[in-house]
Each structure stands twice: as structure tokens, then as C-alpha cells.
């Protein structure tokens, strides 16, 4: 790897993206452009000094013109992107019945359509030079879904399906595709979760789905706090993928992701679903007053 390696990273305002920006800032052999939404730019510009090999740019992944502007600038300065890291994402916390069409569209625009748009933009240069890497940061939720996170899981399942198809399509062209699959990461990212209009805590939700929110929110936060994996650990894993000649498609990046990866492979889904259902907190009492089930 050398200065011919041009790396574009999305979602560098916090978490894994910020940790990866820290690592790449010290890698003098790479040309790097990190991106984030406008509100994160002052923090990034205070933390990093821009240079002829390290740039900071605004990028709302749902904005097609901003995506085009970033890719065009990289092409003009350095020829084009050779490593794309689709890290930016958003997670809604809501049961399916509490998501509106607009909220579903925002979930997918950020986690699926935005990354796909960037991939299409950078592929012509990668094809021209006969090499490149597409690294999509997925989630354990792209392996197994959880209640109150259906839309998020759907967007990650979509990204995983696309990545698998791309792996076949791009392999003959010398371009690698990898999925980084973190599980629970020790961070405060749960504070950045988005709520739908109907699922927000300000609604003081009562009734049918109250049990779901009351149990799942602290359950997920507790698992994140107990995790031994930090955002930096995931960033180190991504850096190894950048440096590896032929990385695999699926890369479970935390212990729990590895466990779920093998559970899904070796346990029949019918049995696995009931096993995971029974592990949910106090699940036998969920919606007990509202069900007509025998």
C-alpha cells in the first residue's frame, strides 16, 4: 500500500468512524478524505490538521449532490478513490407499526441508498486501475433482527445482500468487497439512536408496545456497556482489511458477532428463533393484557 491508496471514509463524527480517522491520520503513506455531517466538522477540524494527504469534508450521505462533490474532488486531486469505507449510518428505535413511510425512507437513504450511491460513483476509477476495496460497515443486526430495531435490521440486511452480490460482480475486476459486522460495542452510540414520531420517549408510551420499549432499551444499553470491544478495536480491524491483499467478504468484528455468525450457520433457524426469543428480557409478559392469543 502507498500514496496511490486513496481512502474515503464516511461517518467520522463519532464512534468507529472517528476512531478510524485517528488511525489513518497517522498513516503517512495513505491519502485520506474523512467526511461527516456539518455539525461535526468544527470538532474534526480542531482535532486534525488538513494537509496535502488528509482532508476533511462535509457529507450528508442522503444528499446526492454532496456525494458527487466529494467523489469529484478526490478524482481531481488524487485520481480517484481506491478504498471506500461506508461507515455512516443511523438507527431508529421503534417497532414496525410505529415507523412512518418518511422515517423508513430516511433509514434506508442513510444506511442503504447513500452507500450504494457512493459505490456506483467510485467503481469506474477502480475498474480503470484494476484494483480497489469496498468496505461496508454492517452490524450483527444484518445477521439477526431484534424487536424495536426492525427497520435498522432491514437496512443492514439490504446492505449485506448487495455486498454479497457485489463480491461476485467485482471479483473478476480485481476489486474486493468486505462486510465489517460489529455486534455490541462499548460506546455511547446508544445515545444517538433516533426515535420515530410514535416511539419517542417524550410520548410516555403506554399500552400495547410499552413493554417492548421499557425492556429493550435498557437491555441494549446494558449489553453495550458490558462489551469488551471499543470503537478503536473495530477501527483496527478495518485497517487490517485495508492492508490485506484479499480480505474475506464476511468479517464478524466482535465476540458476540462471531457467536451469532456460527449460531446462524449451525442451528436450524426455527430452533434459533425460539432460543433468541426466550433470551429477551421478561418477554413472556410482553403485551399480555393486549393479546388475543390463546
N, C-alpha and C positions, 0 to 999 in steps of 0.2 A: 504494500500500500504506500502511496506517495501523495504529493500535492496534486497529482492527477485525480485523486479521490476527492470528490466534491459532495459534501453531505448536507442534506436539507432535513431539518427536524421540526416537527410541529408540536405545539402544546408545551412550550418551555417555561411557562409562567409559574409552574409549581410541580411538585411530585417527581415522577420519573423523568419528565422532560427537562426539568431544571437540574436534576442530578446528572443527566446525560450531558447537558450543556457544560456543566462543571468539568466533566472528564474530557470532553472534546476541546475545551478551551486550552487545555494543557498539551494537546496532541498537535505539535507544530507541523507535522507532515501532512495534515489534512486542511482542506479549505472547508469552512463550515458556515452555514447560514441557519441561525436559530430563529424561530418565529413564535409569536404569541399574540393574544388579543391586545388591543390598545391599552387597556388598564394595567397590564403587566410590564409594558415597555419601560417606564421610569425605573422600576426595580432592576430590570435586566441591564439597562444602560449604566446604572450605578454599580452593578456587580461586575460587569465585563467591559473591557476596553475594545472598541471595534478596531479592526486593522485590515490589511490587505488580504488576510486569510480568515477573518472571523467577523461576520456581520449579524446584525440584529434587525429584524423586520417585523412589521405588523402583519398578522394573518388571521382573519376570521375564516375558518375553514369552510363555512357555508357560503362565503362570498366568492363567486366565480371570478370576478374581475381582480380581486386581491390575489387569488391563487395564480392567475395568469401573470400578474405583475411580478410576483416573486420568481416564478419559473423563468420569465423573460429576462429579469435582471441577472439571474445566475448564468443564463446562456450567454448574455452579452459580456459578463465579466470573466467567466471561467469556462465557457464552452457548454456547460450543462450539468445537470445533477447525475451523479453516478451511484449515490446511495440515498434512497428516500426512506425516512423513518416516520411513518404515520402514527404519531403518539397521541395527538389531541383527541379528546372525547368528552362526552357528557353523559351523566347517568341520572335518569328520572327514577324517583322512588314513588311508585303508585301501582295499585292493582290495575289490571287491564281495563276494567269498567270505569276507572277514574281518569283515563287518558283521553284527551280530545284529539281530533284529526290534526290540528295545528301542532300540538305537543308531540304526537307521533312523528310528524314530518320534521320537526326540529331535532328529535332524537336521531332520526336516520340521516338528516342532512349533515349532521356533525360526525356521526360515527361510521357512516357508510358512503353517502354520495360525495362528501368532501374528499375523503381519502381516495375514492375511485377517480374523482376528477384530477387529483394530483398525479395519480399513477398514469393516467392517459397522457398527461402533459409531459411527463419526464421520459416515457418509454421511447419516443423517436430518437432521442440522443443516445440512450442506452443501446438501442438496436444498431445505431450507426457505428458505435465503437465496439460492439460485440461483447459488452460486459455491463454489469450493474447489479444492484441489490435493492429489492423492495422488502422492507421490514415493517410489518404491520403489528402494532401492539394491540392484542386482543384481550381476553380475560378468561378466567375459569368459567365465567357466565356464558362464554361462547361454546363451552363443553356441556354444561348442565345449567338449566334455568332454576331460578328461585322465585318464590312468591314475592310480590310487590316490586319485582325487577323485570317483568316480562318484556317490556319494550326495549330495555337496555340489552337483555339477552338476545332478543330478536335481531337487533342491530349488529351484535357481535357474531351471532350465528351467520348472518349475511356476509360479514367481512371474512369469516373463516371459509365459507363456501366459495366466495370469489377468489380468495388466496389460493385455495386448492386447485381451482380451475387455472389460475394464472401460472401456478407451478408447472403444469403440463404445457401450457402455451409458450412459456418463456424459456424453459429448459433448453430447447434446441437452439435458442438465440444467445446462449451464454449468460442469461440473466437469472439470478437466484431470487426466490421468494421465501420468506420466513415469517412465521407467526410466533410472536412472543406472548405466552399465555400466563400472566401473573394470576395468582389467587389473592388471598388476603395479604395486604402489605401494611406494615406498621407505619402509619402516617395519619394525618388529619384530613385525608381526602374525603372522608365521610361527611365533613362539614360543608363540602362543596356540592353535595348532592342536590339535584333540582327536584322540586315537587310540582305536580300538576295543580291546576286551579282547584281541583276537588280533593287532592290528597294532602295539601299543605297543613302543617301543624297549627297554623292560625285558625283553621276551620274547627279545631277542637272536635275532631271526628268521633262520632258516636254511631252505634248501630251495627249493621251487618259486617263491615270491614274493620271495625275498631280493633278487634283482637289481632288482626294481621299486622297493622301498623305498630300497635303497642308492644308486640313481641319481636317482630322482625328488625325494627330499627335498632334497639339496644343489642340484639343478638349479633347483627352485622358489625356494629361498633366494637363489641366485646371481642369478636374474632380478629378484627384488625389490630386491636391493642395487644392481643396475645401473640400476634405473628412475630416471628424472629427475622423476617425479611424486610429490609428497608428499601426505599426508592433507589438508593445508591447501589444496592445489590442487583436490582433489575437493570440499572444502567450499565453496570459492569458486564452483565450477561449480554446486553445489546452490543456493547463494544466488542466483545469476543465474536459475535456474529459478523460484525463489520470486518473484522480481521481474518475470519475463517474463509478459506477458499470455497468450500462447498457446504454451507450450513444446511441443516435439515429444514423441512417445512415446519414441523410442529416442535416448539420448544417450551415445555412447561417450566415456568420460571420461579416457582415457589414449591415448598414441600407439599402443601395441600393440592396444588395443581397437578403435581406428579401422581399423588394418590388418586385424585379424581380421573386422571388420564387412564390409569390402569384399571380402576374400578369399572369405567365405562367400556373398556376393552374386554374384560374377562367375566363380568357379572351380567347375566341377562337383564335387559332394560326393565322388564316387568318387575323383577325382584329388586333391582336397584332403586326404582322409583318408590316402592313401598319402604325400603330401607331408609332412604333420604327423607321421606315424608315423616317417618316416625322420629327422626332426629330433630325436627323443627320444634322450637320451644313451646310447650304446652298446647301442641297442635290439636289434641283430641277435644279441646274445649272451644276451638275457634268456631265462631258463628253458631254455637249450639242453640241459641234462642231463636235463630232465624232460619234454620234448615227444615225442610220438609222431608228430608231423607229419613228412611226407616231406621 
